[in-house]
Amino acid sequence: MKIRGIGLIAAACLACGASMAQVPERNIAEIKAETQARAERGAYPLGGLAPDDVREALAKIETRDRDEWARGWSSVASRYMDQAAQATTPAAQDAAYVRAWRLFYFAQWPVPSSAGKQEAYRRALDAYLRHAALLEPKLEVVHIPFEGSEIVAYLRLPKAAGKIPMVIAISGLDSRKETVAETYAAVLAHGIGFIAVDSPGTGQAPLKVGPNSERMFSRLIDYLLTRPEVDPARIAVHGVSFGGYWATKLAITERARLAGVVAQSPPIDGFFSEKFTREGTLGNREYLFDLAPAFVAVVDGAKQVDDLYRLLPPLSLVQEGLLGKPMAPMLVVGGVKDTQVPMSDLETLLRNGDVPKDAWINPSGGHLGREAKGWTDPVIFTKIILPWEVRLLQPAH
């Protein structure tokens, strides 16, 4: 196994993931209690939401009805849209738009699977784009023709001389291009640009999850190569969670066009088995609620959970015959206590390919390597992922 380490390494612990047993989904009382607790400590998926706003929204929700969930959060978000309209300074207006966007985003979480959640998602996009209009450097919304539809992505470039290195930032199952765009604003100070895009089946993606859905990212690379500002030799990819699956696949299928890839908790093989879907995905408590229904919503051809037992296994990179082929340089990030993606998948990935991989595996971390305190998502990005990408994409001397 070729593993080149950076930061906190626990390669020896890769195979010691947490045991899994199917448990019931949280009821609404449990969801509300856990949501407030996560908000208080800034834990996923409540990062950036004010605990008082969360408390107010939850007080309006009494059942697991999806439209009721959307209404509760949207009512609080709407107040911030009103505040933005009345703001007297751009800074106050922007702050209100950001709070509204985060609340509307959570109103549609984890996926917009009802009429109310779909409306919340529409309003989340509106609030985010109003915020984006105030950004400097500017955020450009790009529309890339794709198979009779289009790929919608967010492009931001630093104010820098010469050709600009780029990161393609791919969202996960329940994150969106808006959330990864906010994270990736940090690369601009390093002279790196980014293009943020929704994963297949999510947000404004033009197709759902299927065996060849990575072709939308190949089209995205095609587009970047038409931009005169972009350095074609310095393009990287970062994918989180299910986005990490696509990032890993691109490390193989687009190896010639990528300088490197970051994959956070990427599903590789065992994740796609019926056994793991039954024992690891259904009722998962690391995930706030509705992990399995969220996958049903994004997988092409899925109507109910039972369909996943048939549709997920063909997505395995082992089943597809891809793992073991030459790969682009990679940083693999994860946590030993991850219950959403088995640690055996990361070990399988690290044992394959033709070049050494960097690995940051948190022995105390869950999904994406995160912890409740200490190694949170922003800390992992700032201390581990961003420095790796800066080193990867710096000009050759």
C-alpha positions in Angstrom: 0.0 0.0 0.0 1.4 3.4 -1.0 0.4 5.9 1.5 2.2 9.2 1.9 1.1 10.9 5.1 0.3 14.5 6.0 -1.0 15.9 9.3 -2.8 13.5 11.5 -2.5 9.9 10.2 -4.0 6.7 11.4 -3.5 4.3 8.5 -3.3 1.4 10.8 -6.8 2.1 12.0 -8.4 2.1 8.6 -10.0 -1.3 9.1 -11.4 -0.6 12.5 -14.6 1.2 11.6 -17.5 1.4 13.9 -19.9 -1.5 14.1 -23.2 -1.0 12.5 -26.7 -2.0 13.3 -29.9 -0.8 11.7 -31.8 1.5 14.1 -35.1 3.3 13.7 -35.2 6.8 12.2 -35.4 9.6 14.8 -38.9 10.7 15.7 -39.7 14.4 15.5 -39.0 15.1 19.2 -35.5 13.4 18.7 -34.9 15.4 15.5 -35.7 18.7 17.2 -33.5 17.9 20.2 -30.6 16.8 18.1 -31.0 19.7 15.7 -30.9 22.3 18.5 -27.9 20.5 20.1 -25.9 20.5 16.8 -26.8 24.2 16.3 -25.5 25.1 19.8 -22.1 23.6 18.9 -22.0 24.6 15.2 -22.1 20.9 14.1 -23.1 19.6 10.7 -25.6 20.3 9.1 -26.3 23.3 11.3 -23.0 25.2 10.7 -23.6 28.9 10.3 -27.2 28.9 11.7 -27.8 31.0 14.8 -29.1 28.8 17.7 -31.8 31.4 18.4 -33.0 31.2 14.8 -33.0 27.4 15.1 -35.0 27.4 18.3 -37.6 29.7 16.7 -38.0 27.6 13.6 -38.2 24.3 15.6 -41.0 25.8 17.8 -43.2 26.0 14.6 -42.6 22.3 13.8 -44.6 19.5 15.4 -44.4 16.6 13.0 -42.1 15.0 10.4 -44.3 16.3 7.6 -41.9 17.7 5.0 -44.0 20.8 4.1 -44.4 21.6 7.8 -40.6 21.4 8.2 -40.1 23.7 5.2 -42.7 26.2 6.6 -41.1 26.4 10.0 -37.6 27.3 8.7 -38.9 29.4 5.8 -40.9 31.7 8.1 -37.7 32.6 10.0 -35.8 33.0 6.8 -38.4 35.3 5.3 -37.9 37.8 8.2 -34.2 38.1 7.2 -35.2 38.7 3.5 -37.4 41.6 4.9 -34.5 42.9 6.9 -32.2 42.8 3.8 -34.8 44.9 1.9 -34.7 47.5 4.7 -31.0 47.5 5.3 -29.2 50.8 4.9 -25.7 49.5 4.2 -24.4 46.7 1.8 -22.8 44.9 4.7 -26.1 44.7 6.7 -27.9 43.7 3.6 -25.4 41.0 2.8 -25.5 39.6 6.3 -29.3 39.3 6.2 -29.2 37.6 2.8 -26.7 35.0 4.1 -28.8 34.2 7.2 -31.9 33.9 5.0 -30.1 31.6 2.5 -28.8 29.3 5.3 -32.3 29.0 6.8 -34.0 28.4 3.4 -31.3 25.8 2.6 -32.1 24.0 5.8 -35.8 24.3 5.1 -35.3 22.0 2.0 -32.8 19.7 3.8 -31.8 17.0 3.1 -33.4 17.1 -0.4 -36.4 19.1 -1.8 -38.7 16.1 -1.8 -42.0 17.9 -1.3 -43.7 21.0 -2.8 -42.9 23.0 0.3 -39.3 22.0 0.3 -39.0 22.7 -3.4 -40.3 26.3 -2.8 -37.8 26.6 0.0 -35.0 25.6 -2.3 -36.1 28.1 -4.9 -36.0 30.8 -2.3 -32.6 29.6 -1.0 -31.2 30.1 -4.5 -32.7 33.6 -4.7 -31.3 34.6 -1.3 -27.9 33.2 -2.2 -27.7 34.9 -5.6 -28.6 38.2 -3.9 -25.7 37.7 -1.5 -23.5 36.7 -4.4 -24.2 39.9 -6.3 -22.5 41.8 -3.5 -19.3 39.6 -3.5 -15.9 40.9 -4.6 -14.2 39.3 -6.5 -17.5 38.7 -8.3 -19.2 35.3 -8.5 -20.2 34.4 -12.1 -23.1 32.1 -12.7 -22.2 30.0 -15.7 -24.6 27.9 -17.8 -22.9 25.1 -19.7 -24.9 23.3 -22.4 -25.2 19.6 -21.7 -27.2 16.9 -23.4 -30.2 19.2 -24.2 -30.1 20.7 -20.7 -27.4 22.7 -18.9 -24.9 22.5 -16.0 -25.3 25.5 -13.7 -22.1 26.4 -11.8 -20.6 29.2 -9.8 -17.2 30.5 -11.0 -15.0 32.8 -8.9 -11.5 34.0 -10.0 -9.0 35.8 -7.9 -7.5 39.1 -9.0 -4.2 37.7 -10.2 -1.9 38.0 -13.1 -1.2 35.1 -15.4 -3.0 31.8 -15.9 -5.1 30.9 -12.8 -5.2 27.4 -11.3 -8.7 26.1 -10.5 -10.5 23.7 -8.2 -13.7 22.0 -9.3 -15.7 21.8 -6.0 -18.4 19.1 -6.0 -21.1 19.1 -3.4 -22.4 15.9 -1.6 -25.8 14.3 -1.1 -27.3 17.2 0.9 -24.8 20.0 0.5 -25.1 22.3 -2.5 -22.9 24.3 -4.8 -23.8 27.3 -2.7 -22.3 25.7 0.5 -19.1 24.7 -1.2 -18.8 28.0 -2.9 -18.9 29.7 0.5 -16.1 27.4 1.7 -14.0 27.9 -1.4 -13.9 31.6 -1.1 -10.8 31.0 1.0 -8.8 29.9 -2.0 -9.0 33.2 -3.7 -6.4 34.7 -1.4 -3.9 32.1 -2.6 -4.4 33.0 -6.3 -6.6 30.0 -7.0 -10.1 30.1 -8.5 -12.9 27.7 -8.2 -16.0 26.4 -9.9 -18.7 25.0 -7.6 -21.2 22.5 -8.9 -24.0 20.3 -7.6 -23.6 16.5 -7.5 -25.8 14.4 -9.9 -29.3 14.2 -8.6 -29.0 17.3 -6.4 -29.6 21.0 -6.7 -29.6 22.1 -10.3 -27.7 19.2 -11.7 -28.9 18.1 -15.1 -29.0 14.4 -14.4 -29.4 11.9 -11.5 -26.9 9.4 -10.1 -26.2 6.6 -12.5 -23.2 4.5 -13.7 -21.9 7.2 -16.1 -23.1 10.4 -14.5 -19.5 11.6 -14.2 -19.8 12.8 -17.8 -21.3 16.0 -16.5 -17.9 16.8 -14.8 -16.0 15.9 -17.9 -18.1 18.5 -19.7 -17.3 20.9 -16.9 -13.6 20.4 -17.6 -14.2 20.9 -21.3 -15.7 24.3 -20.4 -12.8 25.3 -18.1 -10.4 24.7 -20.9 -12.2 27.2 -23.0 -11.7 30.0 -20.5 -8.6 32.0 -21.4 -8.0 32.9 -17.7 -7.6 29.2 -16.6 -4.3 27.3 -16.5 -5.1 24.0 -18.2 -2.2 22.2 -16.4 -3.4 23.1 -12.9 -7.0 21.9 -12.5 -7.9 20.0 -9.3 -11.1 18.4 -8.0 -12.5 18.2 -4.5 -15.6 16.2 -3.7 -17.3 15.7 -0.3 -19.1 12.5 0.7 -20.9 11.3 -2.4 -19.2 14.1 -4.2 -16.0 12.3 -3.2 -17.2 9.3 -5.2 -17.3 11.4 -8.3 -14.0 13.0 -7.5 -12.4 9.6 -7.1 -13.9 8.4 -10.3 -12.5 11.5 -12.1 -9.1 10.8 -10.7 -9.2 7.7 -12.9 -11.3 8.7 -15.9 -9.9 12.3 -16.2 -6.4 11.5 -14.9 -4.7 13.2 -17.9 -6.5 16.5 -17.4 -6.3 16.8 -13.6 -3.4 17.9 -11.4 -4.9 16.1 -8.4 -8.0 15.2 -6.5 -9.2 15.5 -2.9 -11.8 12.9 -1.8 -13.5 13.2 1.6 -15.1 10.0 2.8 -15.7 8.7 -0.7 -17.9 5.7 -1.3 -15.9 3.1 -3.2 -17.2 -0.4 -3.0 -18.7 -1.8 0.2 -20.9 1.3 0.6 -22.9 0.2 -2.4 -23.7 -3.3 -1.2 -27.2 -4.2 -0.1 -25.8 -5.2 3.3 -24.4 -1.7 4.0 -27.6 0.0 2.8 -29.6 -2.1 5.3 -27.1 -1.8 8.2 -25.3 1.5 7.6 -27.7 3.8 5.7 -31.2 3.0 7.0 -31.8 4.9 10.2 -28.2 6.2 10.4 -27.9 8.4 13.5 -24.7 10.2 12.5 -26.9 11.7 9.8 -29.7 13.9 11.2 -32.6 12.1 9.5 -33.7 10.6 6.2 -30.4 9.4 4.8 -31.9 6.5 2.8 -34.9 8.6 1.5 -32.4 11.2 0.3 -30.5 8.6 -1.7 -33.8 7.4 -3.2 -34.4 11.0 -4.4 -31.1 11.3 -6.2 -30.5 7.9 -7.7 -31.9 7.5 -11.2 -34.7 5.0 -11.3 -35.2 4.8 -7.5 -38.8 5.1 -6.2 -38.4 3.4 -2.8 -35.6 2.2 -0.6 -35.8 -1.4 -2.0 -34.8 0.0 -5.4 -31.4 1.0 -3.9 -30.5 -2.7 -3.3 -30.5 -3.1 -7.1 -29.3 0.3 -8.3 -26.4 1.0 -6.0 -24.2 -2.1 -6.4 -23.4 -1.3 -10.1 -21.9 2.0 -9.0 -19.0 0.3 -7.1 -15.7 1.3 -8.6 -14.6 -2.3 -8.2 -17.7 -3.6 -10.0 -17.1 -1.0 -12.8 -13.5 -2.3 -13.2 -12.0 1.1 -12.6 -10.2 0.7 -9.3 -6.6 -0.4 -9.9 -6.1 1.7 -13.0 -3.7 4.6 -13.0 -4.9 7.6 -11.0 -4.2 11.3 -10.5 -2.4 12.3 -7.2 -4.9 12.2 -4.3 -5.5 13.3 -0.8 -8.0 11.0 0.9 -9.7 12.4 4.0 -11.9 10.5 6.4 -12.7 9.4 9.9 -12.4 5.9 11.5 -15.7 6.3 13.3 -17.6 7.2 10.1 -20.9 5.3 10.0 -22.1 6.7 6.6 -19.2 5.4 4.5 -17.3 2.2 5.7 -13.7 2.7 6.5 -13.0 -0.4 4.4 -13.8 1.7 1.3 -11.0 4.2 2.1 -8.6 1.3 2.7 -9.6 -0.2 -0.6 -8.9 3.1 -2.3 -5.6 3.6 -0.6 -4.4 0.1 -1.7 -5.0 0.8 -5.4 -3.6 3.1 -8.1 -0.1 3.7 -9.4 1.1 6.7 -7.4 1.4 7.3 -3.7 -1.6 9.0 -2.0 -1.7 11.4 0.8 -4.1 10.4 3.6 -5.5 12.3 6.6 -7.6 9.9 8.6 -8.9 11.0 12.0 -9.0 8.2 14.5 -11.7 10.0 16.4 -13.5 11.4 13.4 -16.9 10.5 11.9 -18.0 11.3 8.4 -15.6 13.5 6.4 -13.2 13.2 9.4 -15.2 15.6 11.4 -15.7 15.7 15.2 -18.2 17.6 17.3 -15.4 19.8 18.6 -11.9 20.4 17.3 -11.8 18.9 13.9 -14.9 20.5 12.5 -15.6 20.9 8.8 -14.1 24.4 8.6 -11.0 23.4 10.5 -10.4 20.3 8.3 -10.7 22.5 5.2 -8.5 25.3 6.5 -5.7 23.1 8.1 -5.7 20.0 5.8 -7.4 20.4 2.5 -6.6 24.0 1.5 -2.8 23.7 2.2 -2.7 20.5 0.2 -4.4 22.2 -2.7 -2.2 25.3 -2.5 0.9 23.1 -2.7 -0.5 21.0 -5.5 -1.4 24.0 -7.6 1.5 26.3 -7.0 3.4 27.2 -10.2 6.3 24.9 -11.1 9.7 26.5 -10.6 
